[in-house]
Amino acid sequence: MMISFRLTTLVSLLASTTTAFVPSSQGSKRSFEPLLMSKKSNRAHIDKNLEDLLDNDWRVFRAKLVAQEALEAEQAYSHPQPLEYRDERLAEQKYMGDLFAGSVGPYVFDRMNTRKKQNQNNDDDLFEGRSIGQADIPMDFETQDPFVSADEIPTLMKPKVKLDRHRWAHQIPNIEPGCIIVANEKLKGAFHQTVVLVVDHDEIHGTLGIIINRPHEKDLQTVATDAEANLNWSLKSTFEDSPVAYGGPCLTEEFSILHSFGEVEGSKKLANGVFIGGSDELADEVKNNGFDPANALFVQGHAAWIPGQLQHEIDRGVWYCAAASSDLIMRHAGAPVYESDDDDLWTDVMTCMGGIYGRIARAYKSNNKQGSNKPMP
């Protein structure tokens, strides 16, 4: 049923995409070109919806693998298994040791002879053409693909853990655009218990990010006027209902827009459902009732690091580098919020990371009410 629903929705989206670019037979070339320009944003939004329907976010796939590894590590720690003698020689040495210890007796030789006979029989079956290409597939694995190989089975098997696509986060070893860095619980100053979204990162230019959990209490019109921002009156008027957040101490007169509409002109995709930039295109969508300004977060200023600086801070324990769900990243930019979500984003991210991070979140939760959601001056 779910596949049928997705196919139906996919066909309707493709149909709307096709008709959106069909020119009128009575229109001139001059009237046709503005039509194409006006449909660029709509096409970006359709592409974003198609991506959501296809459900192929590699970040989610990685998060499932991390969760699976964590579960297996927890089970191994809780239920340690005896050492398995996988190597044939080690297995035989064990049997011989048991023999001389008087605990196994002639049973050892029976086992060894039986195993040799089985191997010989398997070789006979092999050259007779029996068992060729018949991999041992897990009994609980089902597939409609008759040509699936043994190497492909692990990627097709259903994971043992169920990932909450709304709320997930885990530590990652390297900085990457679209990841977040979470402030150490002991960090003070302007970045006290902040969550920073990494926008750009490379070894030549360094790193640029925006704080995403410092919402302003004032509206865009007021904040932009007080900061003498480089925003024209039209944008301030169009997005007067949009939330505003403090993004960092650098260039506080500049504003960027965080949204989930799609990769419109002038924007950059950071992750599935996470885009930054493209305010002019989105303003046109707002005027045409195609986009709700409440689902855009205007971010004042940004944070910046020279090459190698942020990695040094992470190595020193100042930041926790992590990947997080799009809904967590977009908490203040129109993402859905449920009763199970914590009011504080720093606490929520640390809790989702689990383990020691969850314990830190619980220990410092009382401090968060005065910290991470408090607007910066």
C-alpha positions in Angstrom: 0.0 0.0 0.0 2.8 2.4 0.9 4.6 1.7 -2.4 1.4 2.2 -4.4 0.8 5.5 -2.6 4.3 6.7 -3.3 4.0 5.8 -7.0 0.7 7.6 -7.3 2.2 10.7 -5.7 5.3 10.4 -7.9 3.2 10.3 -11.1 1.2 13.3 -10.0 4.3 15.3 -9.1 5.9 14.5 -12.5 2.7 15.5 -14.3 2.6 18.8 -12.5 6.3 19.3 -13.4 5.6 18.7 -17.1 2.6 21.0 -17.3 4.4 23.7 -15.5 6.8 24.2 -18.4 4.2 24.0 -21.3 4.0 27.4 -23.0 0.7 28.9 -24.3 0.3 28.5 -28.0 -1.0 32.1 -28.1 1.8 33.6 -26.1 4.9 35.2 -27.4 8.5 34.4 -26.6 8.5 37.4 -24.2 5.6 36.0 -22.2 7.1 32.4 -22.3 10.5 33.3 -20.7 9.0 34.9 -17.5 6.8 31.8 -17.1 9.9 29.6 -17.1 11.6 31.9 -14.6 8.6 31.8 -12.3 8.5 28.0 -12.3 12.1 27.5 -11.2 11.3 27.7 -7.5 8.3 25.4 -8.0 10.5 22.9 -9.7 13.0 23.1 -6.8 10.1 22.4 -4.4 8.9 19.5 -6.5 12.4 18.0 -6.6 12.6 18.2 -2.8 9.3 16.4 -2.4 10.4 13.7 -4.9 13.6 13.2 -2.9 11.5 12.8 0.3 9.3 10.2 -1.4 12.3 8.2 -2.7 13.5 8.0 0.8 17.2 7.7 -0.1 18.9 10.0 2.4 22.4 8.6 2.9 22.6 10.3 6.3 19.6 8.3 7.5 21.3 5.1 6.2 24.5 5.9 8.1 22.5 6.7 11.3 20.8 3.2 11.0 24.3 1.6 10.8 25.5 3.5 13.8 22.4 2.6 15.8 22.8 -1.1 14.7 26.5 -1.1 15.8 25.6 0.5 19.1 22.9 -2.2 19.7 25.3 -5.0 18.9 28.0 -3.6 21.1 25.5 -3.3 24.0 24.3 -6.9 23.5 27.9 -8.1 23.4 28.7 -6.3 26.6 25.5 -7.6 28.3 25.8 -11.2 27.1 29.5 -12.1 26.4 29.8 -15.1 24.2 32.5 -17.8 24.6 35.5 -17.5 22.2 34.7 -19.2 18.9 37.4 -21.3 17.4 37.0 -20.3 13.8 40.4 -21.4 12.6 40.6 -25.1 11.8 44.1 -25.5 13.4 43.1 -23.8 16.6 39.9 -25.9 16.8 42.0 -29.1 16.4 44.4 -27.9 19.1 41.5 -27.3 21.4 40.2 -30.8 20.9 43.7 -32.3 21.5 44.0 -30.3 24.6 40.6 -31.6 25.8 41.8 -35.1 25.0 44.9 -35.0 27.1 42.9 -33.3 29.9 40.7 -36.5 29.9 37.5 -34.6 29.3 36.6 -35.6 25.8 38.2 -39.0 25.0 37.7 -40.7 21.7 34.9 -38.3 20.8 37.5 -35.8 19.6 38.8 -38.1 16.9 35.2 -38.9 15.8 34.6 -35.2 15.4 37.7 -34.6 13.5 37.1 -37.6 11.2 33.5 -36.5 10.7 34.5 -33.0 9.7 37.1 -34.3 7.2 34.5 -36.6 5.6 32.1 -33.7 5.4 34.7 -31.5 3.7 35.4 -34.4 1.3 31.7 -34.8 0.5 31.3 -31.1 0.0 34.2 -31.1 -2.5 32.6 -34.0 -4.3 29.3 -32.1 -4.4 31.1 -29.1 -5.7 32.7 -30.8 -8.7 29.4 -32.7 -9.4 27.8 -29.3 -9.9 25.7 -29.5 -6.7 25.7 -26.5 -4.3 27.2 -24.2 -7.0 26.0 -20.7 -6.4 23.9 -21.6 -3.5 24.9 -19.2 -0.8 23.7 -19.7 2.8 21.1 -17.0 3.0 19.5 -16.2 6.4 16.2 -18.0 6.9 14.4 -14.7 7.8 15.6 -12.9 4.7 13.2 -12.6 1.7 13.8 -10.9 -1.6 12.0 -10.9 -5.0 15.3 -10.5 -6.8 16.5 -13.9 -8.0 19.9 -12.6 -8.9 20.8 -11.0 -5.6 24.4 -11.9 -4.5 25.6 -12.8 -1.1 27.6 -9.5 -0.9 24.4 -7.6 -1.5 22.3 -9.4 1.2 23.5 -7.2 4.2 22.4 -4.0 2.4 19.0 -5.5 1.6 18.2 -7.1 5.0 15.9 -5.1 7.3 17.8 -3.5 10.1 17.3 -4.9 13.6 16.8 -1.3 15.0 14.1 1.1 14.1 15.3 4.6 13.6 13.2 7.6 14.7 13.5 9.7 11.5 12.2 12.7 13.5 14.8 12.5 16.3 18.2 11.0 15.8 21.7 12.2 16.3 25.1 10.5 16.6 28.8 11.5 16.8 30.8 11.5 13.6 34.6 11.6 13.3 35.0 14.3 10.7 33.5 17.8 10.0 31.3 17.9 7.0 28.8 20.5 5.6 25.4 19.8 7.0 26.7 18.4 10.2 26.3 20.1 13.6 28.8 20.9 16.3 27.4 20.8 19.9 29.1 22.9 22.5 30.7 21.1 25.4 28.7 21.5 28.6 31.5 23.5 30.2 31.9 26.0 27.4 31.1 29.5 28.5 30.7 32.8 26.7 28.8 33.5 23.5 28.7 29.8 22.5 27.5 28.5 25.9 25.5 25.3 25.1 25.0 26.2 21.4 24.2 24.0 18.5 26.0 25.2 15.3 25.1 24.1 11.8 28.2 23.8 9.6 27.5 25.5 6.3 30.9 25.4 4.6 34.1 23.5 5.5 37.4 22.8 3.7 41.0 22.8 4.5 41.8 25.9 2.4 39.1 28.4 3.5 38.2 27.1 6.9 34.7 26.6 8.4 31.6 28.7 8.4 28.5 27.9 10.6 25.4 29.4 12.1 24.0 28.9 15.6 20.5 27.4 15.3 19.3 27.5 18.9 19.4 31.2 19.8 16.0 32.4 18.8 15.3 36.2 19.1 12.2 37.3 20.9 11.8 40.2 18.5 10.5 40.0 14.9 12.6 40.4 11.8 11.6 44.0 11.2 12.8 45.1 14.7 16.0 43.0 14.7 17.0 44.1 11.3 16.4 47.7 12.0 18.3 47.6 15.3 21.3 45.9 13.6 21.2 48.3 10.7 21.0 45.1 8.5 21.6 44.9 4.8 18.0 43.8 4.2 15.7 45.8 1.9 12.3 46.9 3.0 10.6 44.4 0.7 12.2 41.4 2.4 11.6 42.7 5.9 7.9 43.2 5.0 7.5 39.9 3.2 9.1 37.9 6.0 7.7 39.9 9.0 6.2 36.7 10.4 9.4 34.7 10.1 11.3 33.7 13.3 14.8 35.2 13.8 17.8 33.7 15.5 21.3 34.9 16.5 23.7 33.0 14.2 27.1 34.1 15.5 29.4 37.1 16.3 30.7 37.6 12.7 29.0 40.2 10.4 25.9 40.6 12.6 24.5 43.1 10.1 24.2 40.3 7.6 21.2 37.8 7.5 20.9 34.4 6.0 17.7 32.4 5.5 17.3 28.7 6.6 14.4 26.8 5.1 13.2 23.4 3.8 11.4 24.6 0.6 14.0 23.3 -1.9 17.2 24.2 -3.7 16.0 27.5 -5.3 18.2 29.9 -7.1 20.8 31.4 -4.7 20.4 28.6 -2.1 22.7 25.8 -1.0 21.6 22.3 0.0 23.2 21.2 3.3 21.2 18.0 3.8 17.8 16.5 2.8 15.3 19.1 3.7 17.9 21.6 4.9 18.7 24.6 2.6 20.3 28.0 3.2 19.9 31.1 1.0 17.6 32.1 -1.8 15.6 34.8 0.0 14.6 36.6 -3.2 13.2 33.5 -4.8 11.4 32.6 -1.6 10.0 36.1 -1.3 8.3 35.5 -4.7 6.8 32.3 -3.4 5.5 34.0 -0.3 3.8 36.6 -2.5 2.2 33.9 -4.6 1.1 31.9 -1.5 3.5 29.1 -2.3 5.5 29.3 0.8 4.7 30.1 4.5 7.2 32.6 5.9 6.8 31.0 9.3 8.8 28.0 7.9 11.9 30.1 7.3 14.4 31.1 9.9 16.4 34.3 9.4 19.8 34.0 11.0 21.7 37.1 12.1 25.5 36.8 11.7 27.5 33.7 11.6 30.5 31.9 13.2 33.8 31.4 11.4 37.0 29.4 11.9 40.3 29.6 10.1 41.6 26.3 8.5 42.4 23.8 11.2 41.0 25.9 14.1 37.7 24.1 14.5 39.3 20.6 14.3 41.7 21.7 17.0 38.8 22.8 19.2 37.1 19.5 18.6 40.2 17.6 19.5 40.5 19.5 22.7 36.9 18.6 23.6 35.3 22.1 23.1 32.8 20.7 20.6 31.1 17.4 19.9 30.8 16.8 16.1 27.6 15.1 15.1 25.1 14.3 12.4 21.5 15.0 13.2 18.0 14.6 11.7 16.7 17.3 9.5 13.8 18.0 12.0 16.3 18.6 14.8 18.3 21.0 12.6 15.2 22.8 11.5 13.6 22.9 15.0 13.2 26.7 14.8 12.6 26.8 11.0 9.2 25.2 10.7 10.0 21.5 11.5 7.3 19.6 13.5 7.6 19.5 17.2 6.0 16.8 19.4 5.4 16.3 23.0 8.3 13.9 23.3 10.7 16.6 22.1 12.6 18.6 24.7 12.0 22.3 24.8 15.7 22.9 24.6 17.5 21.9 21.4 20.9 21.4 23.0 19.4 18.9 25.5 17.4 17.2 22.8 20.5 16.6 20.5 22.7 15.4 23.4 19.9 13.0 24.5 19.5 11.6 21.0 23.2 11.0 20.8 22.8 8.7 23.7 25.4 7.1 26.0 27.6 9.6 27.9 26.0 12.5 26.0 22.6 11.6 27.3 23.9 11.5 30.8 25.6 14.9 30.3 22.3 16.3 29.0 20.4 15.1 32.1 23.1 16.5 34.4 23.2 19.9 32.8 19.5 20.2 32.0 18.8 22.7 34.7 21.4 25.0 33.2 19.9 24.9 29.8 16.8 26.8 30.7 19.1 29.8 31.3 21.4 29.0 28.4 20.9 27.5 25.0 17.5 29.0 24.0 18.2 32.4 25.5 18.5 35.1 22.8 21.9 36.7 22.4 22.3 40.4 22.9 
